Amino acid sequence: MNVYQFFLLPIFLLPLSVGWAVTLVPIAFFNNSFWSLIHEAIHDLFSPSRRISSAAGRLLSLFFGSPFLVLRLSHLLHHKLNRTPIEGTELYDSAKRSRARASIGYYGQILGGLYLFEVLSPLPLFLPRNLLRRIEQSVFKPDTLSGNLVRSLVKDEAVREIRLDGCAIFLLFGLSVICYGGNWPLLVGALLVRGFLISFLDNVYHYRTPVNDVFYADNLWLPKFLSASLLHFNLHGVHHRNPAVPWTKLPQVFGQQMGKFQGGYFAAALRQLSGPLGVSEIPRKVSTMSG
């Protein structure tokens, strides 16, 4: 789909008729399925071979628009700090900032900011390494989410990989823009839709869930064919408690653990529009299983 969207469509079909642009619409619906596939590689579940999983993850991430290592480290950090006050997307400390101020960052993140951060993340890492270390030590506090992430990203080996992948992404996206020529707004539009869908649906499984329960996430109901097309990512509670289980086995584990759905997928997505929540408004860790 990405090869078609980036190159085959603009080179072979759009010159025949701009009407072929309508084929970008169904592709847009698979953006979160695309992320789910990268997610399998992040957890080394794409293939029984860890080397193949890593290689596939890096290749897929180039088309996604962000280095695989950035996606991998940030996602694994999410598992480690899930639902802690410093990690919860919608959480804020009302003693330190107002809800209005928290809303700016919150809505910015879920309406496209998350994907924008992932795309722009390689740029600062092209700075000289000594300067990167000074920035990491002076700007980012070690007890924050960004501080934890940046500390891992500025290591020499990580910087080399991210710079290489960042150059490959720039080349790939640049060539695609050239291929689109005067039709470049179509590509930009497709990427804006990707940015919105990836960002808006990222926290849907965690919104208003218990604080400080690192293993908790909601399982959200979807019709079976939609669940399968999403690689059963909606069974997110099962995944957080069993991160080594591949997507093909999630429904089986959900049944074995007598899991229950905490709501519908689309209703949960819309619920996020209620805005950020103070940490004191959310219940603390619960003892019941999520799936």
NORJOKA-V274370 format. One record per backbone hydrogen bond with DSSP energy under -1.0 kcal/mol. NH is the residue of the N-H (numbers start at 1). CO is the residue of the C=O. E is the energy in kcal/mol with one decimal. If there is no record, write none. Layout:
nh=NH co=CO e=E
nh=NH co=CO e=E
//
This chain:
nh=5 co=1 e=-3.0
nh=6 co=2 e=-3.0
nh=7 co=3 e=-2.3
nh=8 co=3 e=-1.9
nh=9 co=4 e=-2.9
nh=11 co=7 e=-2.1
nh=12 co=8 e=-2.4
nh=13 co=9 e=-1.3
nh=14 co=9 e=-2.7
nh=16 co=13 e=-1.1
nh=17 co=13 e=-2.0
nh=20 co=17 e=-1.7
nh=21 co=18 e=-2.0
nh=22 co=19 e=-1.8
nh=23 co=20 e=-1.9
nh=24 co=21 e=-2.1
nh=25 co=22 e=-1.5
nh=28 co=24 e=-1.6
nh=30 co=27 e=-1.8
nh=31 co=28 e=-1.6
nh=34 co=30 e=-2.4
nh=35 co=31 e=-1.9
nh=36 co=32 e=-1.9
nh=37 co=33 e=-1.8
nh=38 co=34 e=-1.8
nh=39 co=35 e=-2.6
nh=40 co=36 e=-1.6
nh=41 co=37 e=-1.4
nh=42 co=38 e=-2.2
nh=43 co=39 e=-1.6
nh=44 co=41 e=-1.7
nh=45 co=40 e=-3.5
nh=53 co=49 e=-2.3
nh=54 co=50 e=-2.3
nh=55 co=51 e=-2.4
nh=56 co=52 e=-2.9
nh=57 co=53 e=-2.4
nh=58 co=54 e=-2.3
nh=59 co=55 e=-2.2
nh=60 co=56 e=-2.8
nh=61 co=57 e=-2.2
nh=62 co=58 e=-1.3
nh=63 co=59 e=-1.1
nh=64 co=60 e=-1.6
nh=65 co=61 e=-2.1
nh=66 co=61 e=-1.7
nh=71 co=67 e=-1.8
nh=72 co=68 e=-3.1
nh=73 co=69 e=-2.7
nh=74 co=70 e=-2.1
nh=75 co=71 e=-2.0
nh=76 co=72 e=-2.7
nh=77 co=73 e=-1.9
nh=78 co=74 e=-1.5
nh=79 co=75 e=-1.8
nh=80 co=76 e=-1.8
nh=81 co=77 e=-2.4
nh=84 co=81 e=-2.4
nh=87 co=84 e=-2.0
nh=88 co=84 e=-2.4
nh=92 co=277 e=-1.5
nh=96 co=93 e=-1.9
nh=97 co=93 e=-1.8
nh=102 co=98 e=-2.2
nh=103 co=99 e=-2.2
nh=104 co=100 e=-1.1
nh=105 co=101 e=-1.1
nh=106 co=102 e=-2.4
nh=107 co=103 e=-2.8
nh=108 co=104 e=-1.7
nh=109 co=105 e=-1.9
nh=110 co=106 e=-2.3
nh=111 co=107 e=-1.7
nh=112 co=109 e=-1.0
nh=113 co=108 e=-2.5
nh=114 co=109 e=-2.1
nh=116 co=112 e=-2.0
nh=117 co=113 e=-2.5
nh=118 co=114 e=-2.0
nh=119 co=115 e=-2.3
nh=120 co=116 e=-2.5
nh=121 co=117 e=-1.4
nh=123 co=120 e=-1.4
nh=126 co=123 e=-1.8
nh=127 co=124 e=-1.7
nh=132 co=128 e=-2.1
nh=133 co=129 e=-2.3
nh=134 co=130 e=-1.9
nh=135 co=131 e=-2.4
nh=136 co=132 e=-2.5
nh=137 co=133 e=-2.2
nh=138 co=134 e=-2.1
nh=139 co=135 e=-2.8
nh=144 co=141 e=-1.6
nh=148 co=144 e=-2.2
nh=149 co=145 e=-2.1
nh=150 co=146 e=-3.0
nh=151 co=147 e=-1.9
nh=153 co=149 e=-1.9
nh=154 co=150 e=-1.9
nh=159 co=155 e=-2.7
nh=160 co=156 e=-2.2
nh=161 co=157 e=-2.0
nh=162 co=158 e=-2.6
nh=163 co=159 e=-2.5
nh=164 co=160 e=-2.1
nh=165 co=161 e=-2.6
nh=166 co=162 e=-2.7
nh=167 co=163 e=-2.1
nh=168 co=164 e=-2.0
nh=169 co=165 e=-2.5
nh=170 co=166 e=-2.3
nh=171 co=167 e=-2.3
nh=172 co=168 e=-2.7
nh=173 co=169 e=-2.9
nh=174 co=170 e=-2.2
nh=175 co=171 e=-2.6
nh=176 co=172 e=-1.8
nh=177 co=173 e=-2.1
nh=178 co=174 e=-2.0
nh=179 co=175 e=-2.3
nh=180 co=176 e=-2.1
nh=181 co=177 e=-1.6
nh=183 co=180 e=-2.5
nh=184 co=181 e=-1.5
nh=186 co=183 e=-2.1
nh=188 co=184 e=-2.1
nh=189 co=185 e=-2.6
nh=190 co=186 e=-2.1
nh=191 co=187 e=-2.2
nh=192 co=188 e=-2.2
nh=193 co=189 e=-2.1
nh=194 co=190 e=-2.0
nh=195 co=191 e=-2.6
nh=196 co=192 e=-2.1
nh=197 co=193 e=-2.6
nh=198 co=194 e=-2.8
nh=199 co=195 e=-1.8
nh=200 co=196 e=-3.2
nh=201 co=197 e=-1.8
nh=206 co=203 e=-1.8
nh=207 co=203 e=-1.5
nh=209 co=206 e=-1.9
nh=211 co=283 e=-2.7
nh=212 co=83 e=-3.3
nh=216 co=213 e=-1.9
nh=218 co=205 e=-2.8
nh=220 co=234 e=-2.7
nh=221 co=263 e=-2.9
nh=227 co=223 e=-2.6
nh=228 co=224 e=-2.4
nh=229 co=225 e=-1.8
nh=230 co=226 e=-1.4
nh=231 co=228 e=-1.7
nh=232 co=227 e=-3.7
nh=233 co=230 e=-1.1
nh=235 co=232 e=-1.7
nh=236 co=234 e=-1.3
nh=239 co=235 e=-1.7
nh=240 co=236 e=-2.4
nh=241 co=237 e=-1.5
nh=242 co=238 e=-1.5
nh=245 co=242 e=-2.0
nh=249 co=246 e=-1.7
nh=253 co=249 e=-2.3
nh=254 co=250 e=-2.6
nh=255 co=251 e=-2.0
nh=256 co=252 e=-2.4
nh=257 co=253 e=-2.3
nh=258 co=255 e=-1.5
nh=259 co=254 e=-3.2
nh=262 co=219 e=-2.9
nh=265 co=221 e=-2.2
nh=268 co=264 e=-2.1
nh=269 co=265 e=-1.9
nh=270 co=266 e=-2.1
nh=271 co=267 e=-1.8
nh=273 co=270 e=-1.8
nh=274 co=271 e=-1.9
nh=275 co=272 e=-1.8
nh=277 co=90 e=-3.2
nh=279 co=92 e=-1.9
nh=281 co=278 e=-2.0
nh=282 co=279 e=-1.2
//
